[in-house]
Amino acid sequence: MSESNIQDHGASETVLIMLVQQYAAKFGITFSSSLMNNSAHKQKLTQLMAQAISGQRGAVTDSDVMGDDQFD
């Protein structure tokens, strides 16, 4: 990984942490943190948290992220 990629990754992780903090301040933690270990779930969770913070939807649950695939 190049230095630029490392910096970009660090910046994206910083943005994600800020997003989680804003979400938690508004809703509390309403989903399993283990969802962050799966890149597809992490991307979906990030999108849903942003929508919740902006008022486009309510709190995010595990089933919102995973759908019917509860054993992923």
GUSE-191516 format. One record per atom (N, C-alpha, C, O, CB): residue number from 0; atom name; x, y, z. Coordinates in Angstrom, 3 decimals, m for minus. Each point is the difference from the previous one (the first is absolute). Last residue first. Glycine has a CB too. Example, Ala and Ser with C-alpha at 12.3 -4.5 7.8 and 13.67 -1.06 7.14 Angstrom:
# GUSE-191516
<nr:1 | atom:N | east:12.850 | north:m2.250 | up:7.080>
<nr:1 | atom:CA | east:0.820 | north:1.190 | up:0.060>
<nr:1 | atom:C | east:m0.770 | north:1.090 | up:0.730>
<nr:1 | atom:O | east:0.509 | north:1.108 | up:0.169>
<nr:1 | atom:CB | east:0.675 | north:m1.736 | up:m2.314>
<nr:0 | atom:N | east:m0.894 | north:m5.092 | up:2.075>
<nr:0 | atom:CA | east:m0.890 | north:1.190 | up:0.000>
<nr:0 | atom:C | east:0.900 | north:1.200 | up:0.000>
<nr:0 | atom:O | east:1.036 | north:m0.019 | up:0.665>
<nr:0 | atom:CB | east:m2.928 | north:m1.154 | up:0.581>
This chain:
# GUSE-191516
<nr:71 | atom:N | east:m24.723 | north:m14.292 | up:8.005>
<nr:71 | atom:CA | east:1.153 | north:0.398 | up:m0.787>
<nr:71 | atom:C | east:1.237 | north:0.112 | up:0.868>
<nr:71 | atom:O | east:1.077 | north:0.328 | up:m0.499>
<nr:71 | atom:CB | east:m2.581 | north:0.876 | up:m1.073>
<nr:70 | atom:N | east:m3.424 | north:m2.382 | up:2.323>
<nr:70 | atom:CA | east:1.113 | north:m0.862 | up:0.384>
<nr:70 | atom:C | east:1.256 | north:0.306 | up:m0.771>
<nr:70 | atom:O | east:0.829 | north:m0.889 | up:m0.196>
<nr:70 | atom:CB | east:m2.451 | north:m0.853 | up:0.773>
<nr:69 | atom:N | east:m2.791 | north:3.864 | up:m1.191>
<nr:69 | atom:CA | east:0.372 | north:0.177 | up:1.399>
<nr:69 | atom:C | east:1.215 | north:m0.808 | up:0.433>
<nr:69 | atom:O | east:0.526 | north:0.224 | up:1.090>
<nr:69 | atom:CB | east:m2.891 | north:0.224 | up:m0.661>
<nr:68 | atom:N | east:m0.298 | north:1.336 | up:m4.823>
<nr:68 | atom:CA | east:1.211 | north:m0.803 | up:0.163>
<nr:68 | atom:C | east:0.555 | north:0.168 | up:1.414>
<nr:68 | atom:O | east:1.057 | north:0.604 | up:0.180>
<nr:68 | atom:CB | east:m0.545 | north:m0.373 | up:m2.644>
<nr:67 | atom:N | east:m4.294 | north:2.168 | up:0.454>
<nr:67 | atom:CA | east:m0.392 | north:m1.338 | up:0.451>
<nr:67 | atom:C | east:1.189 | north:m0.886 | up:0.289>
<nr:67 | atom:O | east:m0.173 | north:m1.110 | up:0.505>
<nr:67 | atom:CB | east:m1.889 | north:1.335 | up:m1.823>
<nr:66 | atom:N | east:3.157 | north:4.789 | up:1.513>
<nr:66 | atom:CA | east:m1.205 | north:m0.503 | up:m0.658>
<nr:66 | atom:C | east:m0.396 | north:m1.352 | up:0.577>
<nr:66 | atom:O | east:m0.037 | north:m0.173 | up:1.218>
<nr:66 | atom:CB | east:0.651 | north:1.413 | up:m3.313>
<nr:65 | atom:N | east:3.142 | north:1.877 | up:3.319>
<nr:65 | atom:CA | east:0.176 | north:m1.370 | up:m0.471>
<nr:65 | atom:C | east:m1.177 | north:m0.536 | up:m0.778>
<nr:65 | atom:O | east:0.132 | north:m1.002 | up:m0.701>
<nr:65 | atom:CB | east:1.308 | north:0.646 | up:2.626>
<nr:64 | atom:N | east:m1.374 | north:4.830 | up:m0.030>
<nr:64 | atom:CA | east:1.274 | north:m0.176 | up:m0.686>
<nr:64 | atom:C | east:0.086 | north:m1.362 | up:m0.677>
<nr:64 | atom:O | east:0.441 | north:m0.110 | up:m1.144>
<nr:64 | atom:CB | east:0.625 | north:1.639 | up:2.799>
<nr:63 | atom:N | east:m4.813 | north:m0.432 | up:0.981>
<nr:63 | atom:CA | east:0.055 | north:0.991 | up:m1.074>
<nr:63 | atom:C | east:1.252 | north:m0.202 | up:m0.854>
<nr:63 | atom:O | east:m0.030 | north:0.160 | up:m1.220>
<nr:63 | atom:CB | east:m1.249 | north:1.470 | up:2.655>
<nr:62 | atom:N | east:0.727 | north:m4.195 | up:2.488>
<nr:62 | atom:CA | east:m0.778 | north:m0.516 | up:m1.122>
<nr:62 | atom:C | east:m0.072 | north:0.996 | up:m1.154>
<nr:62 | atom:O | east:m0.144 | north:m0.412 | up:m1.152>
<nr:62 | atom:CB | east:m1.185 | north:m0.940 | up:2.765>
<nr:61 | atom:N | east:3.498 | north:2.601 | up:2.453>
<nr:61 | atom:CA | east:0.754 | north:m1.043 | up:m0.701>
<nr:61 | atom:C | east:m0.763 | north:m0.495 | up:m1.225>
<nr:61 | atom:O | east:0.594 | north:m0.206 | up:m1.058>
<nr:61 | atom:CB | east:0.468 | north:m0.474 | up:3.228>
<nr:60 | atom:N | east:m2.378 | north:5.568 | up:m0.776>
<nr:60 | atom:CA | east:0.105 | north:m1.267 | up:0.718>
<nr:60 | atom:C | east:0.830 | north:m0.988 | up:m0.817>
<nr:60 | atom:O | east:0.277 | north:0.233 | up:m1.177>
<nr:60 | atom:CB | east:m2.513 | north:0.173 | up:2.291>
<nr:59 | atom:N | east:1.253 | north:5.336 | up:m0.604>
<nr:59 | atom:CA | east:0.458 | north:m1.130 | up:m0.808>
<nr:59 | atom:C | east:0.097 | north:m1.240 | up:0.882>
<nr:59 | atom:O | east:0.532 | north:0.064 | up:1.109>
<nr:59 | atom:CB | east:0.743 | north:1.485 | up:m2.661>
<nr:58 | atom:N | east:m4.535 | north:3.167 | up:1.900>
<nr:58 | atom:CA | east:1.171 | north:m0.722 | up:0.495>
<nr:58 | atom:C | east:0.276 | north:m1.242 | up:m0.850>
<nr:58 | atom:O | east:m0.916 | north:m0.588 | up:m0.577>
<nr:58 | atom:CB | east:0.440 | north:1.431 | up:2.898>
<nr:57 | atom:N | east:m2.451 | north:2.496 | up:m4.969>
<nr:57 | atom:CA | east:0.160 | north:m0.135 | up:1.437>
<nr:57 | atom:C | east:1.279 | north:m0.740 | up:0.339>
<nr:57 | atom:O | east:0.913 | north:m0.114 | up:m0.817>
<nr:57 | atom:CB | east:m3.385 | north:0.139 | up:1.080>
<nr:56 | atom:N | east:1.789 | north:3.181 | up:m4.723>
<nr:56 | atom:CA | east:m0.473 | north:m1.283 | up:0.522>
<nr:56 | atom:C | east:0.199 | north:m0.001 | up:1.512>
<nr:56 | atom:O | east:0.580 | north:0.930 | up:0.560>
<nr:56 | atom:CB | east:m0.025 | north:m2.134 | up:m2.742>
<nr:55 | atom:N | east:0.523 | north:5.023 | up:m0.373>
<nr:55 | atom:CA | east:m0.659 | north:m0.723 | up:m1.081>
<nr:55 | atom:C | east:m0.563 | north:m1.341 | up:0.445>
<nr:55 | atom:O | east:m0.810 | north:m0.599 | up:m0.708>
<nr:55 | atom:CB | east:2.336 | north:1.728 | up:m0.868>
<nr:54 | atom:N | east:1.210 | north:2.385 | up:3.996>
<nr:54 | atom:CA | east:m1.441 | north:m0.024 | up:0.181>
<nr:54 | atom:C | east:m0.759 | north:m0.735 | up:m1.082>
<nr:54 | atom:O | east:m1.229 | north:0.062 | up:m0.031>
<nr:54 | atom:CB | east:1.487 | north:2.046 | up:1.194>
<nr:53 | atom:N | east:4.659 | north:m1.486 | up:m0.283>
<nr:53 | atom:CA | east:m0.606 | north:1.078 | up:m0.791>
<nr:53 | atom:C | east:m1.529 | north:0.012 | up:0.082>
<nr:53 | atom:O | east:m0.644 | north:0.865 | up:m0.594>
<nr:53 | atom:CB | east:2.599 | north:m1.003 | up:m0.937>
<nr:52 | atom:N | east:0.592 | north:m3.241 | up:3.741>
<nr:52 | atom:CA | east:0.439 | north:1.289 | up:0.542>
<nr:52 | atom:C | east:m0.675 | north:1.152 | up:m0.735>
<nr:52 | atom:O | east:m0.354 | north:1.009 | up:0.609>
<nr:52 | atom:CB | east:2.559 | north:m2.026 | up:0.031>
<nr:51 | atom:N | east:m2.930 | north:m3.335 | up:m2.277>
<nr:51 | atom:CA | east:m0.663 | north:0.199 | up:1.298>
<nr:51 | atom:C | east:0.356 | north:1.361 | up:0.593>
<nr:51 | atom:O | east:m0.869 | north:0.712 | up:0.504>
<nr:51 | atom:CB | east:0.904 | north:m3.194 | up:m0.114>
<nr:50 | atom:N | east:2.118 | north:1.108 | up:m4.364>
<nr:50 | atom:CA | east:m1.415 | north:0.289 | up:m0.254>
<nr:50 | atom:C | east:m0.741 | north:0.275 | up:1.302>
<nr:50 | atom:O | east:m0.848 | north:0.891 | up:0.056>
<nr:50 | atom:CB | east:0.926 | north:m2.335 | up:m2.104>
<nr:49 | atom:N | east:4.373 | north:0.063 | up:2.373>
<nr:49 | atom:CA | east:m0.058 | north:1.349 | up:m0.583>
<nr:49 | atom:C | east:m1.443 | north:0.400 | up:m0.276>
<nr:49 | atom:O | east:m0.388 | north:1.141 | up:0.250>
<nr:49 | atom:CB | east:2.659 | north:m1.472 | up:m1.276>
<nr:48 | atom:N | east:m1.501 | north:m4.057 | up:2.470>
<nr:48 | atom:CA | east:0.228 | north:0.950 | up:1.095>
<nr:48 | atom:C | east:m0.080 | north:1.430 | up:m0.514>
<nr:48 | atom:O | east:m0.585 | north:0.862 | up:0.656>
<nr:48 | atom:CB | east:2.035 | north:m2.543 | up:0.523>
<nr:47 | atom:N | east:m1.717 | north:m1.784 | up:m4.357>
<nr:47 | atom:CA | east:m1.219 | north:0.081 | up:0.808>
<nr:47 | atom:C | east:0.156 | north:0.973 | up:1.166>
<nr:47 | atom:O | east:m0.942 | north:0.718 | up:0.333>
<nr:47 | atom:CB | east:0.412 | north:m3.072 | up:m0.973>
<nr:46 | atom:N | east:4.321 | north:1.492 | up:m2.124>
<nr:46 | atom:CA | east:m1.052 | north:0.662 | up:m0.779>
<nr:46 | atom:C | east:m1.257 | north:0.191 | up:0.852>
<nr:46 | atom:O | east:m0.583 | north:1.084 | up:0.007>
<nr:46 | atom:CB | east:1.506 | north:m2.095 | up:m2.130>
<nr:45 | atom:N | east:2.563 | north:m1.480 | up:3.990>
<nr:45 | atom:CA | east:0.411 | north:1.397 | up:m0.136>
<nr:45 | atom:C | east:m1.075 | north:0.805 | up:m0.734>
<nr:45 | atom:O | east:m0.347 | north:1.108 | up:0.408>
<nr:45 | atom:CB | east:2.771 | north:m1.817 | up:m0.422>
<nr:44 | atom:N | east:m2.975 | north:m3.927 | up:0.283>
<nr:44 | atom:CA | east:m0.221 | north:0.630 | up:1.299>
<nr:44 | atom:C | east:0.352 | north:1.478 | up:m0.038>
<nr:44 | atom:O | east:m0.712 | north:0.828 | up:0.566>
<nr:44 | atom:CB | east:1.177 | north:m3.008 | up:0.551>
<nr:43 | atom:N | east:0.512 | north:m0.452 | up:m4.886>
<nr:43 | atom:CA | east:m1.452 | north:0.170 | up:0.131>
<nr:43 | atom:C | east:m0.326 | north:0.732 | up:1.301>
<nr:43 | atom:O | east:m0.848 | north:0.893 | up:0.020>
<nr:43 | atom:CB | east:0.454 | north:m3.001 | up:m1.361>
<nr:42 | atom:N | east:4.895 | north:0.960 | up:0.660>
<nr:42 | atom:CA | east:m0.421 | north:0.990 | up:m1.002>
<nr:42 | atom:C | east:m1.494 | north:0.293 | up:0.119>
<nr:42 | atom:O | east:m0.409 | north:1.161 | up:m0.028>
<nr:42 | atom:CB | east:2.233 | north:m1.952 | up:m1.514>
<nr:41 | atom:N | east:m0.066 | north:m2.619 | up:4.231>
<nr:41 | atom:CA | east:0.524 | north:1.291 | up:0.449>
<nr:41 | atom:C | east:m0.438 | north:1.108 | up:m0.950>
<nr:41 | atom:O | east:m0.395 | north:1.080 | up:0.438>
<nr:41 | atom:CB | east:2.372 | north:m2.230 | up:0.614>
<nr:40 | atom:N | east:m2.898 | north:m3.321 | up:m2.169>
<nr:40 | atom:CA | east:m0.892 | north:0.474 | up:1.058>
<nr:40 | atom:C | east:0.433 | north:1.381 | up:0.484>
<nr:40 | atom:O | east:m0.840 | north:0.849 | up:0.298>
<nr:40 | atom:CB | east:0.385 | north:m3.224 | up:0.395>
<nr:39 | atom:N | east:3.210 | north:0.294 | up:m3.822>
<nr:39 | atom:CA | east:m1.298 | north:0.287 | up:m0.622>
<nr:39 | atom:C | east:m0.979 | north:0.545 | up:1.035>
<nr:39 | atom:O | east:m0.726 | north:0.957 | up:m0.270>
<nr:39 | atom:CB | east:1.127 | north:m2.771 | up:m1.428>
<nr:38 | atom:N | east:3.893 | north:0.386 | up:3.207>
<nr:38 | atom:CA | east:0.070 | north:1.236 | up:m0.794>
<nr:38 | atom:C | east:m1.328 | north:0.359 | up:m0.669>
<nr:38 | atom:O | east:m0.337 | north:1.179 | up:m0.100>
<nr:38 | atom:CB | east:2.739 | north:m1.671 | up:m0.291>
<nr:37 | atom:N | east:m1.594 | north:m1.977 | up:5.141>
<nr:37 | atom:CA | east:m0.302 | north:m0.435 | up:m1.362>
<nr:37 | atom:C | east:m0.069 | north:1.244 | up:m0.883>
<nr:37 | atom:O | east:m0.800 | north:0.897 | up:0.265>
<nr:37 | atom:CB | east:m0.476 | north:m2.960 | up:0.558>
<nr:36 | atom:N | east:1.948 | north:2.511 | up:3.825>
<nr:36 | atom:CA | east:1.064 | north:m0.909 | up:m0.424>
<nr:36 | atom:C | east:m0.174 | north:m0.491 | up:m1.427>
<nr:36 | atom:O | east:0.949 | north:m0.509 | up:m0.597>
<nr:36 | atom:CB | east:m0.711 | north:m0.178 | up:2.952>
<nr:35 | atom:N | east:m3.387 | north:3.453 | up:0.168>
<nr:35 | atom:CA | east:1.106 | north:0.787 | up:m0.557>
<nr:35 | atom:C | east:1.141 | north:m0.887 | up:m0.496>
<nr:35 | atom:O | east:0.870 | north:0.474 | up:m0.731>
<nr:35 | atom:CB | east:m1.485 | north:1.389 | up:2.275>
<nr:34 | atom:N | east:m3.213 | north:m3.538 | up:0.815>
<nr:34 | atom:CA | east:m0.314 | north:0.268 | up:m1.403>
<nr:34 | atom:C | east:1.127 | north:0.775 | up:m0.686>
<nr:34 | atom:O | east:0.161 | north:m0.074 | up:m1.218>
<nr:34 | atom:CB | east:m2.603 | north:0.080 | up:1.797>
<nr:33 | atom:N | east:2.334 | north:m0.947 | up:4.159>
<nr:33 | atom:CA | east:0.664 | north:m1.022 | up:m0.821>
<nr:33 | atom:C | east:m0.313 | north:0.178 | up:m1.488>
<nr:33 | atom:O | east:0.719 | north:m0.538 | up:m0.842>
<nr:33 | atom:CB | east:m0.830 | north:m1.042 | up:2.786>
<nr:32 | atom:N | east:m1.954 | north:4.145 | up:1.598>
<nr:32 | atom:CA | east:1.259 | north:0.556 | up:m0.491>
<nr:32 | atom:C | east:0.754 | north:m0.997 | up:m0.880>
<nr:32 | atom:O | east:0.848 | north:0.398 | up:m0.799>
<nr:32 | atom:CB | east:m0.723 | north:1.024 | up:2.853>
<nr:31 | atom:N | east:m5.540 | north:m1.134 | up:m1.428>
<nr:31 | atom:CA | east:1.174 | north:m0.733 | up:0.493>
<nr:31 | atom:C | east:1.273 | north:0.586 | up:m0.598>
<nr:31 | atom:O | east:0.103 | north:0.173 | up:m1.214>
<nr:31 | atom:CB | east:m1.484 | north:m2.266 | up:1.470>
<nr:30 | atom:N | east:m3.053 | north:5.162 | up:0.596>
<nr:30 | atom:CA | east:0.421 | north:m1.089 | up:m0.884>
<nr:30 | atom:C | east:1.250 | north:m0.643 | up:0.591>
<nr:30 | atom:O | east:0.660 | north:0.587 | up:0.857>
<nr:30 | atom:CB | east:m1.640 | north:0.575 | up:m2.904>
<nr:29 | atom:N | east:m1.127 | north:2.841 | up:3.718>
<nr:29 | atom:CA | east:m1.180 | north:m0.839 | up:m0.256>
<nr:29 | atom:C | east:0.313 | north:m1.177 | up:m0.911>
<nr:29 | atom:O | east:m0.906 | north:m0.665 | up:m0.502>
<nr:29 | atom:CB | east:m0.517 | north:2.674 | up:0.797>
<nr:28 | atom:N | east:3.415 | north:2.238 | up:3.125>
<nr:28 | atom:CA | east:0.486 | north:m1.046 | up:m0.897>
<nr:28 | atom:C | east:m1.109 | north:m1.036 | up:m0.140>
<nr:28 | atom:O | east:m0.387 | north:m0.646 | up:0.973>
<nr:28 | atom:CB | east:2.827 | north:1.029 | up:m0.297>
<nr:27 | atom:N | east:m3.531 | north:4.857 | up:0.090>
<nr:27 | atom:CA | east:0.641 | north:m1.058 | up:0.768>
<nr:27 | atom:C | east:0.542 | north:m1.021 | up:m0.992>
<nr:27 | atom:O | east:m0.074 | north:0.210 | up:m1.211>
<nr:27 | atom:CB | east:m1.465 | north:0.149 | up:3.223>
<nr:26 | atom:N | east:m0.574 | north:3.760 | up:m3.434>
<nr:26 | atom:CA | east:m0.810 | north:m1.209 | up:0.137>
<nr:26 | atom:C | east:0.518 | north:m0.999 | up:1.036>
<nr:26 | atom:O | east:m0.722 | north:m0.927 | up:0.367>
<nr:26 | atom:CB | east:0.114 | north:1.249 | up:m2.721>
<nr:25 | atom:N | east:2.656 | north:4.118 | up:1.416>
<nr:25 | atom:CA | east:m1.409 | north:0.189 | up:m0.355>
<nr:25 | atom:C | east:m0.873 | north:m1.207 | up:0.352>
<nr:25 | atom:O | east:m1.125 | north:0.160 | up:0.471>
<nr:25 | atom:CB | east:1.881 | north:1.337 | up:m2.303>
<nr:24 | atom:N | east:3.992 | north:m1.467 | up:2.509>
<nr:24 | atom:CA | east:m0.533 | north:1.123 | up:0.779>
<nr:24 | atom:C | east:m1.496 | north:0.177 | up:m0.243>
<nr:24 | atom:O | east:m0.738 | north:0.411 | up:0.895>
<nr:24 | atom:CB | east:2.980 | north:0.710 | up:m1.001>
<nr:23 | atom:N | east:0.141 | north:m4.300 | up:m2.450>
<nr:23 | atom:CA | east:m0.188 | north:m0.457 | up:1.382>
<nr:23 | atom:C | east:m0.572 | north:1.109 | up:0.882>
<nr:23 | atom:O | east:m0.804 | north:m0.269 | up:0.892>
<nr:23 | atom:CB | east:2.705 | north:m1.336 | up:m1.192>
<nr:22 | atom:N | east:m0.728 | north:2.661 | up:m4.181>
<nr:22 | atom:CA | east:m1.131 | north:m0.923 | up:0.026>
<nr:22 | atom:C | east:m0.311 | north:m0.415 | up:1.438>
<nr:22 | atom:O | east:m1.158 | north:0.018 | up:0.417>
<nr:22 | atom:CB | east:1.762 | north:m0.846 | up:m2.724>
<nr:21 | atom:N | east:3.212 | north:3.434 | up:1.582>
<nr:21 | atom:CA | east:m1.213 | north:0.794 | up:m0.230>
<nr:21 | atom:C | east:m1.244 | north:m0.880 | up:0.092>
<nr:21 | atom:O | east:m1.005 | north:0.385 | up:0.598>
<nr:21 | atom:CB | east:2.308 | north:1.189 | up:m2.068>
<nr:20 | atom:N | east:2.851 | north:m3.755 | up:1.751>
<nr:20 | atom:CA | east:m0.210 | north:0.857 | up:1.179>
<nr:20 | atom:C | east:m1.266 | north:0.840 | up:m0.144>
<nr:20 | atom:O | east:m0.770 | north:0.127 | up:0.952>
<nr:20 | atom:CB | east:3.250 | north:m0.047 | up:m0.591>
<nr:19 | atom:N | east:m1.103 | north:m2.688 | up:m4.039>
<nr:19 | atom:CA | east:m0.506 | north:m0.856 | up:1.078>
<nr:19 | atom:C | east:m0.277 | north:0.828 | up:1.251>
<nr:19 | atom:O | east:m1.008 | north:m0.213 | up:0.673>
<nr:19 | atom:CB | east:2.293 | north:m1.744 | up:m1.605>
<nr:18 | atom:N | east:0.762 | north:4.184 | up:m2.639>
<nr:18 | atom:CA | east:m1.367 | north:m0.371 | up:m0.359>
<nr:18 | atom:C | east:m0.637 | north:m0.844 | up:1.105>
<nr:18 | atom:O | east:m1.142 | north:0.240 | up:0.391>
<nr:18 | atom:CB | east:1.763 | north:m0.164 | up:m2.831>
<nr:17 | atom:N | east:3.940 | north:0.999 | up:2.809>
<nr:17 | atom:CA | east:m0.827 | north:1.188 | up:0.230>
<nr:17 | atom:C | east:m1.472 | north:m0.289 | up:m0.292>
<nr:17 | atom:O | east:m0.883 | north:0.463 | up:0.722>
<nr:17 | atom:CB | east:2.845 | north:0.995 | up:m1.299>
<nr:16 | atom:N | east:1.135 | north:m4.818 | up:m0.416>
<nr:16 | atom:CA | east:m0.094 | north:0.171 | up:1.451>
<nr:16 | atom:C | east:m0.879 | north:1.201 | up:0.330>
<nr:16 | atom:O | east:m0.829 | north:m0.068 | up:0.907>
<nr:16 | atom:CB | east:3.112 | north:m0.960 | up:m0.613>
<nr:15 | atom:N | east:m1.297 | north:0.310 | up:m4.815>
<nr:15 | atom:CA | east:m0.903 | north:m1.035 | up:0.505>
<nr:15 | atom:C | east:m0.189 | north:0.141 | up:1.513>
<nr:15 | atom:O | east:m1.120 | north:m0.111 | up:0.498>
<nr:15 | atom:CB | east:1.852 | north:m1.434 | up:m2.354>
<nr:14 | atom:N | east:2.428 | north:4.308 | up:m0.223>
<nr:14 | atom:CA | east:m1.360 | north:0.412 | up:m0.381>
<nr:14 | atom:C | east:m1.010 | north:m1.001 | up:0.543>
<nr:14 | atom:O | east:m1.049 | north:0.394 | up:0.509>
<nr:14 | atom:CB | east:1.925 | north:0.728 | up:m2.599>
<nr:13 | atom:N | east:3.595 | north:m2.241 | up:2.636>
<nr:13 | atom:CA | east:m0.312 | north:1.160 | up:0.841>
<nr:13 | atom:C | east:m1.420 | north:0.484 | up:m0.281>
<nr:13 | atom:O | east:m0.748 | north:0.310 | up:0.928>
<nr:13 | atom:CB | east:3.185 | north:0.350 | up:m0.890>
<nr:12 | atom:N | east:m0.695 | north:m4.041 | up:m2.759>
<nr:12 | atom:CA | east:m0.303 | north:m0.535 | up:1.332>
<nr:12 | atom:C | east:m0.368 | north:1.131 | up:0.957>
<nr:12 | atom:O | east:m0.877 | north:m0.166 | up:0.847>
<nr:12 | atom:CB | east:2.448 | north:m1.766 | up:m1.250>
<nr:11 | atom:N | east:m0.128 | north:3.112 | up:m3.877>
<nr:11 | atom:CA | east:m1.331 | north:m0.603 | up:m0.075>
<nr:11 | atom:C | east:m0.402 | north:m0.604 | up:1.341>
<nr:11 | atom:O | east:m1.172 | north:0.050 | up:0.375>
<nr:11 | atom:CB | east:1.533 | north:m0.520 | up:m2.811>
<nr:10 | atom:N | east:3.954 | north:2.305 | up:2.053>
<nr:10 | atom:CA | east:m1.006 | north:1.058 | up:m0.100>
<nr:10 | atom:C | east:m1.397 | north:m0.596 | up:m0.027>
<nr:10 | atom:O | east:m0.909 | north:0.514 | up:0.652>
<nr:10 | atom:CB | east:2.542 | north:0.940 | up:m1.877>
<nr:9 | atom:N | east:1.998 | north:m4.409 | up:1.142>
<nr:9 | atom:CA | east:m0.087 | north:0.654 | up:1.296>
<nr:9 | atom:C | east:m1.055 | north:1.085 | up:0.013>
<nr:9 | atom:O | east:m0.726 | north:0.158 | up:0.981>
<nr:9 | atom:CB | east:3.116 | north:m0.661 | up:m0.612>
<nr:8 | atom:N | east:m1.418 | north:m1.578 | up:m4.449>
<nr:8 | atom:CA | east:m0.672 | north:m0.949 | up:0.891>
<nr:8 | atom:C | east:m0.184 | north:0.615 | up:1.379>
<nr:8 | atom:O | east:m1.063 | north:m0.138 | up:0.605>
<nr:8 | atom:CB | east:2.046 | north:m1.792 | up:m1.881>
<nr:7 | atom:N | east:1.495 | north:4.387 | up:m1.819>
<nr:7 | atom:CA | east:m1.407 | north:m0.033 | up:m0.393>
<nr:7 | atom:C | east:m0.788 | north:m0.923 | up:0.906>
<nr:7 | atom:O | east:m1.112 | north:0.331 | up:0.414>
<nr:7 | atom:CB | east:1.755 | north:0.149 | up:m2.774>
<nr:6 | atom:N | east:4.016 | north:m0.366 | up:2.957>
<nr:6 | atom:CA | east:m0.610 | north:1.253 | up:0.455>
<nr:6 | atom:C | east:m1.482 | north:0.045 | up:m0.346>
<nr:6 | atom:O | east:m0.810 | north:0.440 | up:0.816>
<nr:6 | atom:CB | east:3.012 | north:0.718 | up:m1.091>
<nr:5 | atom:N | east:0.258 | north:m4.798 | up:m1.312>
<nr:5 | atom:CA | east:m0.080 | north:m0.074 | up:1.464>
<nr:5 | atom:C | east:m0.672 | north:1.252 | up:0.544>
<nr:5 | atom:O | east:m0.852 | north:m0.082 | up:0.884>
<nr:5 | atom:CB | east:2.932 | north:m1.342 | up:m0.803>
<nr:4 | atom:N | east:m1.153 | north:1.311 | up:m4.652>
<nr:4 | atom:CA | east:m1.101 | north:m0.908 | up:0.337>
<nr:4 | atom:C | east:m0.176 | north:m0.119 | up:1.502>
<nr:4 | atom:O | east:m1.126 | north:m0.057 | up:0.495>
<nr:4 | atom:CB | east:1.545 | north:m1.204 | up:m2.601>
<nr:3 | atom:N | east:3.254 | north:3.753 | up:0.568>
<nr:3 | atom:CA | east:m1.248 | north:0.690 | up:m0.347>
<nr:3 | atom:C | east:m1.214 | north:m0.862 | up:0.364>
<nr:3 | atom:O | east:m0.975 | north:0.501 | up:0.559>
<nr:3 | atom:CB | east:2.164 | north:0.709 | up:m2.430>
<nr:2 | atom:N | east:3.118 | north:m3.071 | up:2.283>
<nr:2 | atom:CA | east:m0.250 | north:0.968 | up:1.067>
<nr:2 | atom:C | east:m1.306 | north:0.760 | up:m0.234>
<nr:2 | atom:O | east:m0.727 | north:0.303 | up:0.946>
<nr:2 | atom:CB | east:3.201 | north:m0.078 | up:m0.605>
<nr:1 | atom:N | east:m2.228 | north:m5.081 | up:m2.457>
<nr:1 | atom:CA | east:0.807 | north:1.216 | up:m0.073>
<nr:1 | atom:C | east:m0.365 | north:0.945 | up:1.145>
<nr:1 | atom:O | east:m1.029 | north:m0.153 | up:0.658>
<nr:1 | atom:CB | east:1.196 | north:m0.089 | up:m3.167>
<nr:0 | atom:N | east:m0.372 | north:m5.250 | up:2.351>
<nr:0 | atom:CA | east:m0.858 | north:1.183 | up:0.000>
<nr:0 | atom:C | east:0.896 | north:1.235 | up:0.000>
<nr:0 | atom:O | east:0.917 | north:0.116 | up:0.813>
<nr:0 | atom:CB | east:m2.785 | north:m1.347 | up:0.422>
